[in-house]
Amino acid sequence: MHVSVVGNPDSSVVVAVRGNLDLDSAAVLTTTLDQVLDRPSPRVVVDLSEVEFCDSTGLSAFVVGHNRATATGGWLRLAAPTAFLADLLETVGLAPRIGVYPTVADALAAPAG
């Protein structure tokens, strides 16, 4: 798995994830999210367009990141999940709880709330 971070002029951050997000690799995402969420009112979009597989440890990273962001007045949003991941997020009930958007641009443009 590979994770990259792109900061935007408006202080939002896009975290792009590629590959399999599972027990062996989720620590990379968790560490990255810890770093980008360590600011007041963080605004983070996780680009899932190139995630091939995600297990419960990956889902847990999303939940922990979301909870941490909202606790400090910010948000964490998920963008561009593959069909597999979109179905998984719906099935486990995370889609309504954590904002899931069809594209990174949609996630960045959505109003807070």
Backbone hydrogen bonds, N-H to C=O, Kabsch-Sander energy under -0.5 kcal/mol:
donor,donor_aa,acceptor,acceptor_aa,energy
2,H,18,R,-2.3
4,S,16,A,-2.3
6,V,14,V,-2.6
8,N,12,S,-2.6
11,S,8,N,-2.1
13,V,43,R,-2.4
14,V,6,V,-2.8
15,V,13,V,-0.5
15,V,45,V,-3.2
16,A,4,S,-2.6
16,A,14,V,-0.6
17,V,47,D,-2.3
18,R,2,H,-2.7
19,G,50,E,-2.7
21,L,53,F,-3.4
22,D,20,N,-0.8
25,S,22,D,-1.4
26,A,22,D,-2.9
28,V,25,S,-1.5
29,L,25,S,-0.9
30,T,26,A,-2.8
31,T,27,A,-2.6
32,T,28,V,-2.1
33,L,29,L,-3.0
34,D,30,T,-2.4
35,Q,31,T,-1.7
36,V,32,T,-2.4
37,L,33,L,-2.2
38,D,35,Q,-0.9
39,R,37,L,-1.8
41,S,72,T,-1.4
44,V,75,W,-2.4
45,V,13,V,-2.8
46,V,77,R,-3.1
47,D,15,V,-2.5
47,D,45,V,-0.7
48,L,46,V,-0.7
48,L,79,A,-3.1
50,E,17,V,-0.7
51,V,48,L,-2.0
52,E,19,G,-2.2
52,E,50,E,-0.6
53,F,19,G,-0.9
55,D,21,L,-2.1
58,G,55,D,-0.6
59,L,55,D,-2.0
60,S,56,S,-2.4
61,A,57,T,-1.6
62,F,58,G,-1.6
63,V,59,L,-2.1
64,V,60,S,-2.9
65,G,61,A,-2.3
66,H,62,F,-2.7
67,N,63,V,-2.8
68,R,64,V,-2.5
69,A,65,G,-2.6
70,T,66,H,-2.7
71,A,67,N,-1.8
72,T,68,R,-0.8
72,T,69,A,-0.9
73,G,70,T,-1.5
74,G,69,A,-2.9
75,W,42,P,-2.7
77,R,44,V,-2.9
78,L,99,G,-3.3
79,A,46,V,-2.7
80,A,101,Y,-2.4
82,T,48,L,-0.6
86,A,82,T,-3.0
87,D,83,A,-2.4
88,L,84,F,-2.2
89,L,85,L,-2.8
90,E,86,A,-1.9
91,T,87,D,-2.9
92,V,88,L,-2.4
93,G,90,E,-1.0
94,L,89,L,-1.8
95,A,89,L,-1.7
98,I,94,L,-3.3
101,Y,78,L,-2.6
107,A,103,T,-1.9
108,L,104,V,-2.6
109,A,105,A,-2.0
110,A,106,D,-1.4
